Amino acid sequence: RTGSVSSMAIQPTWVPFSFTVAHRRRLRFALDAYDSSWSSRLLQPSYSLGELINIQASVSADPPLPLRLFVDRCVATPSTAVAAGLRHEVIADNG
């Protein structure tokens, strides 16, 4: 970019790296399972195929930001090593 130093200061046309790093925030994502009344979170939930699952997806930032979280896909797998190849879609593509 060309300009005269004796006139006004030249503003950069890019975002400096230090500015980007200073404004980077850490986001925390969570996926929690709740009981059937949504009153308490389940610490180690276990479900059978076809059973209703109450899950809540959330995201938070520090400092707080007005954010929306969209879950496109969610897959459940058995906890046993024998059935490790099994996968069940909880939320299919397109929510």
C-alpha positions as CSV (number, residue, x, y, z in Angstrom):
1,R,0.0,0.0,0.0
2,T,1.4,3.4,-0.8
3,G,0.9,6.6,1.1
4,S,2.6,9.7,2.3
5,V,4.1,9.6,5.8
6,S,3.7,13.3,6.2
7,S,-0.1,13.0,5.9
8,M,-2.3,10.6,7.9
9,A,-1.0,7.4,9.4
10,I,-1.3,4.3,7.2
11,Q,-3.7,1.7,8.7
12,P,-2.9,-2.0,8.1
13,T,-5.2,-3.9,5.8
14,W,-4.8,-7.1,7.8
15,V,-5.6,-8.2,11.3
16,P,-2.3,-8.4,13.3
17,F,-1.6,-11.8,14.9
18,S,-1.2,-10.2,18.4
19,F,-4.8,-8.8,18.1
20,T,-6.1,-12.3,17.1
21,V,-4.4,-14.0,20.0
22,A,-5.5,-11.4,22.5
23,H,-9.2,-11.9,21.5
24,R,-9.2,-15.7,21.3
25,R,-11.5,-17.2,23.9
26,R,-11.6,-20.7,25.2
27,L,-14.9,-22.4,24.6
28,R,-16.2,-25.2,26.9
29,F,-18.6,-27.8,25.4
30,A,-20.7,-30.2,27.5
31,L,-23.1,-33.0,26.7
32,D,-25.0,-34.0,29.8
33,A,-27.7,-36.7,30.4
34,Y,-30.6,-36.1,32.6
35,D,-33.3,-38.2,34.3
36,S,-36.8,-38.5,32.9
37,S,-38.0,-35.3,34.8
38,W,-35.0,-33.2,33.8
39,S,-34.4,-32.5,37.5
40,S,-31.0,-34.0,38.0
41,R,-28.0,-34.8,35.9
42,L,-27.0,-38.5,35.5
43,L,-23.3,-39.1,36.2
44,Q,-22.9,-42.5,34.6
45,P,-26.0,-43.1,32.4
46,S,-26.7,-46.4,30.8
47,Y,-29.4,-46.9,28.1
48,S,-31.0,-49.8,26.2
49,L,-31.6,-49.5,22.4
50,G,-34.9,-47.6,21.8
51,E,-35.0,-46.0,25.3
52,L,-35.6,-42.3,25.5
53,I,-32.5,-40.2,26.3
54,N,-32.7,-36.7,27.8
55,I,-29.5,-35.0,26.8
56,Q,-28.5,-31.3,26.9
57,A,-25.7,-29.9,24.8
58,S,-24.2,-26.6,26.0
59,V,-21.3,-24.2,25.3
60,S,-19.8,-21.5,27.5
61,A,-17.1,-19.0,27.2
62,D,-15.1,-16.8,29.6
63,P,-15.9,-14.0,29.5
64,P,-19.5,-14.9,28.7
65,L,-20.7,-14.5,25.1
66,P,-24.1,-14.8,23.5
67,L,-23.6,-18.2,21.7
68,R,-25.9,-20.8,20.1
69,L,-24.9,-24.4,19.8
70,F,-26.1,-26.6,17.0
71,V,-25.6,-30.3,17.1
72,D,-25.6,-31.8,13.6
73,R,-24.9,-35.4,14.6
74,C,-24.5,-37.5,17.7
75,V,-23.5,-41.2,17.8
76,A,-23.7,-43.7,20.7
77,T,-21.5,-46.7,21.1
78,P,-21.5,-49.6,23.6
79,S,-19.1,-49.4,26.5
80,T,-18.0,-53.0,26.1
81,A,-14.9,-53.8,24.1
82,V,-16.6,-56.8,22.4
83,A,-19.2,-54.6,20.7
84,A,-16.8,-51.8,19.8
85,G,-17.8,-51.8,16.2
86,L,-21.5,-51.0,16.9
87,R,-22.8,-47.4,16.5
88,H,-26.3,-46.0,16.9
89,E,-27.2,-42.6,15.7
90,V,-28.8,-40.5,18.5
91,I,-29.1,-37.4,16.3
92,A,-28.9,-38.0,12.6
93,D,-27.5,-35.6,10.0
94,N,-29.5,-32.3,9.9
95,G,-30.5,-32.6,13.6
